[in-house]
Amino acid sequence: MSEEAEKGPMATETPTDGAAEFMSRPIDPDRKSVPIDTGVPHPARVMDFWLGGKDNFAADRAVGEQIVGGAPILPIVMRAERQFLGRAVGYLAGVGEVRQFLDIGTGIPTAGNTHEVAQAIAPDAKVVYVDNDPIVLSHARALLVAASPGTVDYIDADLRNVRQVLEGASGLLDFSRPVAVTLLGILEFIADDQVAEILAVIKEALSVGSYLAVASSASEGPLPAAAELWNSSGATPITLRTAAQIGAFLDGLEVVSPGVVQLPQWRPDASTEYLELDVPQYGGLARKT
Ligand SMILES: C[S@@+](CC[C@H](N)C(=O)[O-])C[C@H]1O[C@@H](n2cnc3c(N)ncnc32)[C@H](O)[C@@H]1O
């Protein structure tokens, strides 16, 4: 029997990369009791597993492997989403001339993080990252905040407490000026009865000239069976939505061409992959006028 199997899915593990020191100290005064629960799969760590990273645990790998068995497109979806992030943030910092970014649902840092893309175009760009996974927090502090002191911040918070997220972000960002809010791969973890209000609060907080970018998993295509498996794992449930429902996230804003489309189809550039594939993840962005 493998070591992993002997431990069983509820075992507490040491992560495979660098968060052990962090795990022994409180996260922040308000979230002292939040442990890293390695027995329950978490979106950031399963995504990390699919992207070939090291920051995942047996429970993440078990459900990640099972799900990919039924929906082999998922690692492609994750890579397409990172590529979309790059093009969307590039557009926002370039054409959109935005200098403030609020990236909610950061994920475990990998190549081409929001501040790297934005600051390559506008070195004075400020970025606040938000995630509710303690593993993301440990890496974000080391790789995101420390790497760009003064221009990058990180908030350990939950999007479902959207007012707390916005209040925390206002420590670095000035909401009386344009801010681009990115919600990429996170709205599927927000239930139908909460998502409309969260989006309304964000849109209301933004000043004219601000942007909202979204990317979310589609109910059309191969993901429903994978979502069912995910939802039976005890993890935060996922809600798949139709392309039209994902498009409606941007209601009330001026949608940038080509609208909300499968991610590779959104303003592809020379490095965009998977253009020929049916990728069940839709995204786009829109401006507040
Ligand atoms: C699939 S990953 C997407 C990462 C990155 N945005 C991307 O597109 O590559 C989703 C991220 O959202 C975070 N997340 C999920 N639900 C959340 C919530 N309610 N509040 C804050 N973060 C959340 C997860 O921890 C994870 O890091």
The ligand as an SDF file (V2000), in Angstrom:
LIG
                    3D

 27 29  0  0  0  0  0  0  0  0999 V2000
   -9.9150   27.7630   -9.8990 C   0  0  0  0  0  0  0  0  0  0  0  0
   -8.9690   28.8380   -8.9240 S   0  0  0  0  0  0  0  0  0  0  0  0
   -8.7090   30.2280  -10.0150 C   0  0  0  0  0  0  0  0  0  0  0  0
   -7.3700   30.9180   -9.8200 C   0  0  0  0  0  0  0  0  0  0  0  0
   -7.0990   32.1030  -10.7610 C   0  0  0  0  0  0  0  0  0  0  0  0
   -8.0840   33.1530  -10.5780 N   0  0  0  0  0  0  0  0  0  0  0  0
   -7.1100   31.6690  -12.2120 C   0  0  0  0  0  0  0  0  0  0  0  0
   -8.0690   31.9730  -12.9170 O   0  0  0  0  0  0  0  0  0  0  0  0
   -6.1500   31.0410  -12.6650 O   0  0  0  0  0  0  0  0  0  0  0  0
  -10.1970   29.4780   -7.8220 C   0  0  0  0  0  0  0  0  0  0  0  0
   -9.6400   30.2460   -6.6260 C   0  0  0  0  0  0  0  0  0  0  0  0
  -10.7190   30.8900   -5.9370 O   0  0  0  0  0  0  0  0  0  0  0  0
  -10.5540   30.6990   -4.5420 C   0  0  0  0  0  0  0  0  0  0  0  0
  -11.8790   30.7650   -3.9280 N   0  0  0  0  0  0  0  0  0  0  0  0
  -12.9240   29.9110   -4.1110 C   0  0  0  0  0  0  0  0  0  0  0  0
  -13.9910   30.3390   -3.4280 N   0  0  0  0  0  0  0  0  0  0  0  0
  -13.6160   31.4900   -2.8030 C   0  0  0  0  0  0  0  0  0  0  0  0
  -14.2950   32.4100   -1.9510 C   0  0  0  0  0  0  0  0  0  0  0  0
  -15.5650   32.2280   -1.6090 N   0  0  0  0  0  0  0  0  0  0  0  0
  -13.6060   33.4920   -1.4910 N   0  0  0  0  0  0  0  0  0  0  0  0
  -12.2960   33.6820   -1.8350 C   0  0  0  0  0  0  0  0  0  0  0  0
  -11.6130   32.8470   -2.6370 N   0  0  0  0  0  0  0  0  0  0  0  0
  -12.2630   31.7540   -3.1160 C   0  0  0  0  0  0  0  0  0  0  0  0
   -9.8880   29.3520   -4.4040 C   0  0  0  0  0  0  0  0  0  0  0  0
   -9.2100   29.2210   -3.1710 O   0  0  0  0  0  0  0  0  0  0  0  0
   -8.9560   29.3570   -5.6040 C   0  0  0  0  0  0  0  0  0  0  0  0
   -7.7020   29.8990   -5.2600 O   0  0  0  0  0  0  0  0  0  0  0  0
  1  2  1  0
  2  3  1  0
  2 10  1  0
  3  4  1  0
  4  5  1  0
  5  6  1  0
  5  7  1  0
  7  8  2  0
  7  9  1  0
 10 11  1  0
 11 12  1  0
 11 26  1  0
 12 13  1  0
 13 14  1  0
 13 24  1  0
 14 15  1  0
 14 23  1  0
 15 16  2  0
 16 17  1  0
 17 18  1  0
 17 23  2  0
 18 19  1  0
 18 20  2  0
 20 21  1  0
 21 22  2  0
 22 23  1  0
 24 25  1  0
 24 26  1  0
 26 27  1  0
M  CHG  2   2   1   9  -1
M  END
$$$$
